[in-house]
Amino acid sequence: MSTDYNNETNIQRIAVETIEPGQVLVIDARSDVRAASFGHIIATRILRRGAAGLVSDGALRDSPSFRELSLPSYCRGVHATTSALVHHPADMNVPIACGGVLVMPGDVVVGDADGVVIIPSNIAGDVAQAAYEQEGLEHFIWTKVDAGSSIKGVYPPDANTISEYAASQGSTDG
């Protein structure tokens, strides 16, 4: 079996060489973990090009090396087998499904230790503002619980806790 790793014609290789700084490479591997969809050397290349991250709903190869790479990377599993045995890159910068979620070119990708979310670009600002506000409220709640407060009326917050939080922020709306 011949494997196409031609850097001039292989869609995945073209994606690697055209990713822009700050972009996240999202791979639709059809949730298939029978072979890796990406490896450490190619991931190093997108990192050096300025990529902000890598997401695949398939497997990645070279997991010990990925842990050493300062590129946020998310996958469904790990597998040693090269991608071309199962995965066949077909296109780039088109709508895909990754992990059962629609991903459109330009969508915002946010990841942390708990996982990844895809935010449609047209609502990203609103989602970011709501998340910022929720994070502030949850930190306030955590501070109260950490100081010994019962979760009753605090988590979830009742009207009194919401008012107390708003006052702590210098606001009178709550």
Protein Blocks (a to p, Z undefined) as FASTA:
>chain_A
ZZdfbfklmmklmmmmmccehiacdddehhpakbcfbdfklmmmmmmnopabdcdfbdce
hklmmmmpccdcddfbdcfbdfklmpccfbehiacdeehiacdehiacdddfkbccdddf
klmmmmmmmmmmmmmmmmmmmmmmmnopafehklccdfklmmmmmmmnopabZZ
